[in-house]
């Protein structure tokens, strides 16, 4: 007797169909408080979130593992302030910034469970401050920026070479650059630098590799400044924002615009969330760049006017809150999701910042459903599989 068990099972066993998305507020240390001005990052596997929290009136780098209570990572030397800014793919290496003594110099750090918080050293001609802002998937390469005799310069750190400056764009004024994010293999750094691109002079989004050096990314037309804030793991998609001045005569507002760059192409405008008209910024991308998250502003309030967004090519920019509700999440009731800071490699787990039902700032993690494939597509595929099985059976 012929049977079509395989095609039917293929349809019945679809992962995630019918399951609800999850929303998890991240804990706050008793007596402490969370500050929405401190960005978050999430490991590629979605298990570890890092950031900062005020505990005993001191800003402290913290991590949350699988939604656990926040774990303080301490300070460097005799310092009294620290914050974590980036985490490796599996959560084992964390980088950030802290001071080395009360009122002392600011330095970047690299943290592991075994070593604790270790300074990453100074670049040649380094000044009083240094920030570690991005880390490769294996934790072996770090980027950031440091003050120097030319004002400030992006660097690339490895254990063997220490932090090495990577230059700035050519510019007639004050030279400056920042490394803000790095690809999974540590070969591509993105950020911003002072420079001139076309008719635009000022802060420009940049991409750096050892072979190409630092090159500017093409801004939006009429943009006065651009910045690259994140990069996909494979290095193919860069995201950030492009600032376009307002035009009084044409009635347009000055604002940042969330953009992406693909394979060094021109900037692509990602838009605004429904109802948002005060600017937007793309803050992170999934491993292949197909999912982008960030913030879009509904009102001119830098701390409470933002709305977390998720962007895909098929759906454009959507409020993360709306997507959660559509996917059946219920615990999000009463929350305002202000900003989506980071996203896991598969694009499903997102961390960000919001206001809880009591109006207090609190970080969160959400896990979305897998992107569902319409049932008709699966039925068609099942029919094709059945026809192929019959052909092989009849030919035998």
Secondary structure, DSSP 8 states (H G I E B T S, - for coil): ----HHHHHHHHT-TTTT---EEEE----TT-B--TTS--EE-TTS-EEEEEEEETTEEEEEEEETT---EE---STB---EEEEEE-TTSS-EEEEEESBTT--EEEEEEETTTEEEE----TT--S-EEEEEE-TTS-EEEEEE--TTSBEEEEEETTTEEEE------SS--BEEEEEE-TTS--EEEEEEEEETTEEEEEEEEEETTTEEEE----TTEEEEEEEEE-TTSSEEEEEEEE--BTTTTB--EEEEEEEETT---EEEE--TT--S-EEEEEE-TTSS-EEEEEESSS-TTTSEEEEEEETTTEEEEHHHHHHHTT--TTTT-EEEEEEEE-TTS-EEEEEEE-TTS-EEEEEEE-------HHHHHHHHHHHHHHHHHHHHH-
